[in-house]
Amino acid sequence: MSDLIIHFEKPHDWAKTVHVHYWSGHNDSIESVWPGVAMEPVEGNWLRYRFSGLKALHLVFNDAQGRQTSDQFRAVNGWLDATGHWSPTKPSVRPPLPTKTYPPAPRYQVAAALRPLQERTDFREETIYFLLTTRFYDGDPSNNFFCRDRIEFDANGNPIDPHWRGDFKGLIQRLDYIRDLGFTAIWITPPVENRSGLDYHGYHAYDWTRIDPRLESPDATYQDLIDAAHAKGIKIIQDVVVNHSCQYGIRGQVHIEHLPIKYYVPHGSEPQRVNHGPYQGSLGNYAWANRDDIDNPLAPEWYRERHVRDPDGIEPLLDPKTGETVPKAGYQPGRFFGVDAQTLDPNWYHQDGFICGGDWESAHPLQQKHLAGDCIDLATERQNVKNYLIDAINCYLDMGVDALRIDTVKHVERDNLLEYVNAWKAHKPGLFVFGENLVKGYGFGDLGGGDNGPSQIRPWWYTRLGHDPRDPESGGDSGFPQLDFGLFSTFRDTVSKGTYAGSAQILGMDWIYGDVTQLVTFLQNHDVGPDNDFKYRFKGEQWMAAAAYNLIWTVRGIPCLYYGEEIEFMRGAPQDVEGERDVLSQTGRAYFGDHLSEERIRHTQAHPLYLHIQRLNLIRRTIPALQKARMSHLAEWGSGMRFVRDHPETGSYVIVGLAIGSDQQIAIEGVPAGIYRDAVTGAEIHSDGRLGFMVKANSAGIYVLNGPGKIGEDGVYLR
């Protein structure tokens, strides 16, 4: 087994002898005794240590005098410089940190107003509000729709809370709410036409070329939403599914054979005796005159003939596959709801069956098998599939969509998926595209760290172009950043328990990503939350959430908030239905519009977390380094954390100190001399290369070199 060779640049204020403490993170008892082993000086301030026969280790560098780095992890040879950045080879010589200065600059103004859209060409300047359109705000009750599954009834047996409830009209009416909260971009769930028993969320596409009519109104089309958002300086991010279609195929392109749902009779019932809320007589689409699930012109003649002639599904129909006659109580539910992978059209679909068991951690089954019965895996490598999806999304880019979020990234092989991403970028230069690669853990892949999945399905792999799963730096930036599931996964053990302990370990791995400053950071979303088995909305105390937002809004990346977090909406609820009888109002996907009604919206906007996030957005918008810079000088000690954000291109330099649970004293050395002003308190400190300040519990110190001073008003937490 080859050796692991590590170099470390000793900071100027450390003791002469530097130690490296190491451990494997596995059950093999490999661990040094603190403070570890002494490193060998090589030249200048560089030191070296060779780990014989070891290839993947956790590390902490220290001088045994109280100074140490954050936790590191390394699986390839590397050089860690004094700013905390790893390189595959020795970095070029640069001036010592203490001599680094910035020329005096005038105090710049607080960014109270948004810059015009056309001037905001770097998406790192934005912050994102993510919402399920159908669950946000209902502006047009006439387009409401009940899915045939998970219907909620009141005490009198009347259906309530339609799944398709919010719409574009409602979103347009509440754009000011989102803008006043300080967000400059809105990520909406896929708006294209869907078909499934539970398709309100948009991830079961039937026709990528059409907007689902259950979202639109005559005076509130998708184009109207885009135009209205732009008029308020807000960008629209469209969620896009590349990996799969619904279980019915794609209108006008490919058909997946089923018996029409309107002929289905549950076991123990009789034809035309279905009584399921709006679904009276049959489970056929109650809002369509013909009650079919689809109107695909590629369906067989017998299907299309019954589409119009027998809207109620009464006349006997011969099952062309089995020869049996329907409707018939309890007859093979799979003939109505299931999919036979072997009969799929190979020009459009993979035929390898459905994901199960260990498939979830292996690249081939993840990328060749079907995700679920209503998520049928597209043959994304075929040119006809590429042409269809790329051309469809180009039309929305032409309408003014500003960015794309790509769903189920790890289910499409990286180089294949980049064909789509790069085609959309070529069509709209400057387009920001990011992906969702869900991982419940750090996501280091072959780099170790307890990860049992290969690099080829992990988030960092999609941000790179190289092909060495143990060396991220074997290839450059792919230009396809991801949602930061690695940082998110730490929150279960950090902020959810009132500590930052362990946060530095994941932030110390920033070098693995193509451009870490473009990752999209978050505390929770529609699929996951940081509690228990990552299944629930955040249920920690309010001060814990505030401390989490302080971290997310000041570390590298683009912050994203899931709708309702600003008022602890559905705190502790499962993000999606769990039990057989659960309905949406019991989950994190509950209807939010009641909190946005004319009677309640002012109360909503007075919530301490609403005001907290509002101020964080204002502070971040004012300080370029918080938007665009990498991190250095990182240190974390459980109840506190400090780091530097340095962006020379704009001359923006920030020292950040965070405190969780208790007041913390922050100290840092090796920073430029000059005047620093705190964006939180307005305190002013003259630094000679050192800086010390106190941060109140669950607040932040954001000391900006030549900064504007206090930004915004004190709240319960930022003070």
JOMO-V732521 format. One record per pair of residues at least 6 apart in sequence whose ideal C-beta (glycine too) atoms are under 6 Angstrom apart, sorted by the first residue. I is the first residue (numbers start at 1). J is the second residue. D is the distance in Angstrom with one decimal. If there is no record, write none. Layout:
i:j:d
I:J:D
I:J:D
This chain:
i:j:d
1:53:4.9
3:50:5.3
3:52:5.2
4:51:4.3
4:54:5.3
4:55:5.3
5:50:5.1
5:77:4.7
6:49:5.5
7:46:5.6
7:48:5.2
7:79:4.3
8:47:5.2
8:61:5.1
8:80:5.0
9:45:5.3
9:46:5.6
9:81:4.6
9:82:4.5
10:18:5.3
10:45:4.6
11:82:4.7
13:669:5.2
14:63:4.3
14:67:5.2
15:63:3.9
15:65:4.5
17:38:5.6
18:39:4.9
18:47:5.4
18:63:5.5
19:35:4.2
19:36:4.1
19:38:5.6
19:62:5.5
19:64:5.7
20:36:4.9
20:39:5.7
20:49:5.4
20:59:5.7
20:61:5.4
21:32:5.2
21:34:5.5
21:35:5.9
21:36:3.3
21:60:4.7
22:32:5.2
22:57:4.8
22:59:5.2
23:31:4.0
23:58:5.1
24:30:4.0
25:58:5.3
25:450:5.8
35:62:5.2
35:64:4.2
39:47:3.8
39:49:4.8
40:48:5.1
41:47:5.5
42:48:5.0
56:75:4.2
56:448:3.6
58:73:5.3
59:72:4.4
60:68:5.6
60:71:5.8
61:69:4.6
62:68:3.6
70:504:3.2
70:508:4.9
70:634:5.0
70:636:5.6
71:504:5.8
71:505:3.9
72:508:4.8
73:449:5.4
73:509:5.8
75:447:4.2
75:448:5.2
75:470:5.8
76:471:5.1
78:86:4.8
79:87:4.8
79:90:5.3
80:86:5.4
81:91:5.3
83:632:3.8
84:632:4.9
84:634:5.2
86:511:4.1
88:473:4.8
97:670:4.0
98:670:5.7
98:689:4.7
100:672:5.0
101:672:4.9
101:673:5.8
102:651:5.9
102:672:5.5
102:705:5.8
105:706:4.3
107:708:5.2
108:708:5.5
110:622:5.1
110:708:5.6
110:711:5.1
111:621:4.4
111:622:4.4
114:233:3.9
117:230:5.9
121:430:5.7
123:432:3.7
124:517:6.0
124:558:5.8
124:627:4.9
124:628:4.9
125:627:5.3
126:184:4.5
126:185:4.3
127:183:5.3
127:559:4.9
127:617:5.5
128:185:4.8
128:187:5.3
128:560:4.1
129:178:5.0
129:183:4.0
129:186:5.3
129:561:5.6
130:187:4.3
130:560:5.6
130:562:5.2
131:563:4.0
132:189:5.1
132:201:5.9
133:166:5.4
133:188:5.1
133:189:5.7
134:164:4.9
134:165:5.8
134:166:4.8
134:200:4.6
135:166:5.5
135:589:5.4
135:591:5.5
136:166:4.1
136:563:6.0
136:592:5.4
137:166:5.2
137:170:3.4
137:174:4.9
137:593:4.2
137:596:5.2
138:165:4.9
138:166:5.5
138:170:5.1
138:593:5.2
139:167:5.7
139:169:3.1
139:170:3.3
139:173:5.1
140:167:5.3
140:169:4.5
140:217:4.3
143:167:5.6
143:214:5.3
144:162:4.1
144:164:5.9
144:165:5.6
145:162:5.8
145:164:3.9
145:214:4.9
145:287:5.9
146:159:5.8
146:162:4.9
146:277:5.9
146:278:5.0
147:163:4.4
147:198:4.8
147:200:5.9
148:197:5.1
148:279:5.7
148:283:5.2
149:197:4.5
149:198:4.6
150:577:6.0
150:583:5.2
151:159:5.3
151:277:4.5
152:160:5.4
152:161:4.9
152:583:4.0
153:159:5.8
154:160:5.2
159:277:3.7
159:278:6.0
161:585:5.4
163:200:3.8
164:200:5.1
164:214:4.4
165:591:5.6
167:215:5.2
168:215:5.3
168:216:5.8
168:220:4.6
168:225:4.5
169:217:4.7
169:220:3.6
172:220:5.7
172:225:5.7
172:228:4.7
174:596:5.4
175:232:5.3
179:232:5.3
179:234:6.0
181:614:5.5
182:614:4.9
182:617:2.6
182:618:5.9
185:235:4.2
185:237:5.7
186:234:6.0
186:236:6.0
187:237:4.0
187:405:5.7
189:201:5.5
189:202:4.2
189:239:5.2
190:202:3.6
190:239:4.6
190:241:5.7
191:211:5.2
191:215:5.8
191:222:6.0
192:205:5.1
192:208:5.0
193:206:5.2
193:207:4.2
193:210:4.5
193:212:4.5
194:202:5.7
194:204:4.8
194:206:5.8
194:212:5.7
195:206:3.9
195:246:4.6
195:248:5.1
195:293:5.8
195:294:6.0
196:204:3.8
196:246:5.3
196:374:4.5
203:241:5.8
204:246:4.0
204:374:5.2
205:241:5.4
205:245:5.6
206:246:5.0
206:251:5.8
207:251:4.2
208:392:3.8
209:392:4.9
211:222:4.6
223:399:5.6
226:236:5.3
226:399:5.8
226:400:4.4
229:236:5.3
235:402:3.8
236:401:5.5
236:402:5.5
237:403:4.3
237:405:5.5
238:396:5.7
238:401:4.7
238:404:5.7
239:405:4.9
240:393:5.9
240:404:5.2
240:406:5.5
241:407:4.6
242:412:5.9
242:420:5.7
243:408:4.3
243:411:4.4
243:412:5.3
244:371:5.8
244:375:4.2
244:376:5.5
244:377:5.4
244:378:5.8
245:376:5.5
246:374:5.8
247:339:5.3
247:374:4.7
247:376:5.7
248:256:5.6
248:294:4.8
249:255:4.6
249:256:4.2
251:296:5.1
252:297:6.0
254:345:5.2
254:348:4.2
255:296:5.1
255:298:4.2
255:299:5.1
259:335:4.8
259:336:5.1
260:292:5.5
261:283:5.0
261:284:5.4
261:293:5.1
261:336:5.6
262:282:4.5
262:284:3.0
262:291:4.7
262:313:3.3
263:313:4.5
263:317:5.7
263:326:4.5
263:327:4.7
264:283:5.5
264:336:4.5
265:271:5.5
265:327:4.7
265:329:4.5
267:330:3.5
269:329:5.6
271:327:4.2
272:281:4.6
274:281:5.8
274:282:5.3
278:286:4.4
279:286:5.4
281:312:6.0
282:313:4.9
284:291:3.1
284:313:5.9
285:291:5.5
285:293:5.9
290:307:5.4
290:308:5.9
290:311:4.6
291:311:5.1
292:307:5.3
316:325:5.0
317:326:5.3
318:325:5.8
341:351:5.2
341:353:5.0
342:351:6.0
344:351:5.5
348:379:5.9
349:376:5.9
349:379:5.8
350:368:4.9
350:377:4.5
350:379:5.6
352:368:4.4
352:369:4.8
353:369:5.5
354:369:5.8
354:370:4.8
355:365:5.9
355:369:4.6
359:365:3.6
361:452:5.8
361:453:4.2
363:456:4.7
363:457:5.2
366:410:5.9
366:411:5.5
366:457:5.9
367:411:5.7
367:413:5.2
370:376:5.3
370:377:4.6
378:385:5.5
379:385:5.6
380:412:5.3
380:416:5.6
381:416:5.3
390:423:4.7
393:424:6.0
394:427:4.9
397:427:5.9
397:428:4.5
403:432:4.1
404:433:4.6
405:434:5.8
406:435:4.4
407:436:5.5
409:435:3.9
409:436:5.7
409:437:4.2
409:462:5.8
410:437:4.8
410:457:4.3
414:461:5.9
414:462:5.3
421:433:5.1
421:480:5.2
424:431:5.9
425:431:5.0
434:481:4.8
434:520:5.3
435:462:5.9
435:482:4.9
436:483:5.2
437:459:4.3
437:482:5.3
439:485:4.7
440:489:5.9
440:534:5.0
441:489:5.3
442:449:5.1
442:486:4.9
442:506:5.9
443:458:4.6
443:459:5.1
443:485:5.9
443:486:4.7
444:451:4.9
445:451:5.6
445:454:5.6
445:455:3.1
445:458:3.9
446:454:5.9
446:455:4.4
446:469:4.1
446:470:4.9
455:461:4.9
455:469:3.6
459:482:4.1
459:485:6.0
460:472:5.8
460:512:4.5
460:513:5.4
462:480:5.6
462:482:5.9
463:478:5.5
463:481:5.8
463:513:4.8
463:514:3.7
464:472:5.5
464:475:4.8
464:478:5.7
464:514:5.2
465:475:3.6
465:476:5.3
465:478:5.2
466:474:3.3
466:475:2.4
468:474:3.9
472:512:4.2
477:514:3.2
477:515:5.0
478:514:5.4
481:518:3.9
481:519:5.3
483:520:4.9
484:519:4.2
484:521:4.7
484:557:5.8
486:506:5.2
487:506:5.5
487:521:5.9
488:522:6.0
490:502:5.6
490:503:5.7
490:506:5.2
491:530:3.7
492:530:4.7
493:502:5.8
494:500:5.7
494:502:5.4
494:503:5.4
495:544:5.3
495:547:5.9
495:548:4.0
496:530:5.1
496:531:5.7
496:540:5.0
498:544:5.5
498:661:4.9
499:638:5.0
500:636:5.3
500:641:4.8
500:660:5.5
501:638:4.1
503:636:5.5
504:634:5.6
504:636:3.8
507:634:5.9
510:516:4.3
516:556:5.3
517:556:4.9
517:628:5.8
519:557:4.3
520:558:5.0
520:560:5.1
521:552:4.9
521:557:3.9
521:559:5.5
522:560:4.4
523:538:5.9
523:548:5.3
524:537:6.0
524:538:5.5
524:562:5.3
525:562:5.0
527:575:6.0
528:534:4.6
529:536:4.7
529:537:4.9
529:538:5.5
529:575:5.7
530:538:6.0
531:539:5.3
535:574:5.6
536:572:5.8
536:574:5.5
537:570:5.2
537:571:5.9
537:573:5.2
537:588:4.3
538:545:5.9
539:571:5.4
539:572:3.2
543:698:4.6
546:612:5.4
546:698:5.2
546:717:3.9
547:660:4.1
547:698:4.8
549:613:6.0
549:616:5.9
550:658:5.4
550:700:4.6
552:559:5.0
553:559:5.2
553:616:4.2
553:620:5.4
554:656:4.8
556:630:5.8
556:631:5.4
563:592:5.7
564:592:5.3
566:609:5.3
566:610:4.4
566:613:5.4
567:604:5.7
567:607:4.4
570:588:5.0
570:590:5.2
573:587:5.5
573:588:5.1
574:587:5.3
575:588:4.2
576:587:5.8
577:587:5.8
584:590:6.0
595:604:4.7
608:716:4.4
611:715:4.8
612:715:5.4
612:717:5.2
615:712:4.1
615:718:5.5
618:711:5.8
618:712:5.0
619:679:5.0
619:711:4.8
620:626:4.7
622:711:5.5
623:654:5.9
623:704:5.9
624:647:5.4
624:650:4.0
624:652:4.0
625:645:4.1
625:647:4.2
625:652:3.8
625:654:4.5
626:645:5.8
628:647:5.1
629:645:4.0
629:646:5.4
629:647:3.9
631:643:4.8
632:644:4.8
633:643:5.7
633:644:4.2
633:668:5.9
634:643:4.4
635:642:5.5
639:660:5.9
639:661:5.4
639:662:5.4
639:664:5.8
640:659:5.3
640:664:3.7
641:658:4.5
642:657:4.6
642:666:5.0
642:668:5.8
643:656:5.6
644:655:5.6
645:654:4.5
646:653:5.2
653:705:4.1
654:704:5.2
655:668:5.9
655:691:5.8
655:703:4.4
656:702:5.6
657:666:3.3
657:695:4.8
657:701:4.0
658:700:5.3
659:695:4.1
659:697:5.5
661:697:6.0
662:697:5.0
663:696:5.4
663:697:5.4
664:695:5.1
665:694:5.4
666:693:5.4
666:695:5.9
666:701:6.0
667:692:4.6
668:691:5.2
669:690:4.8
671:691:5.9
673:687:5.6
673:688:5.3
673:689:5.5
674:705:5.3
675:686:5.7
676:685:5.0
676:687:5.7
676:703:4.0
676:705:5.7
677:684:5.0
677:704:5.8
677:707:4.1
677:709:4.5
678:701:5.6
678:703:5.2
679:702:4.2
679:704:5.9
679:711:4.4
680:700:5.7
680:702:5.6
680:718:5.4
682:709:4.8
682:710:3.3
693:701:5.2
695:701:4.5
698:717:5.0
699:717:5.9
699:718:5.5
699:719:5.6
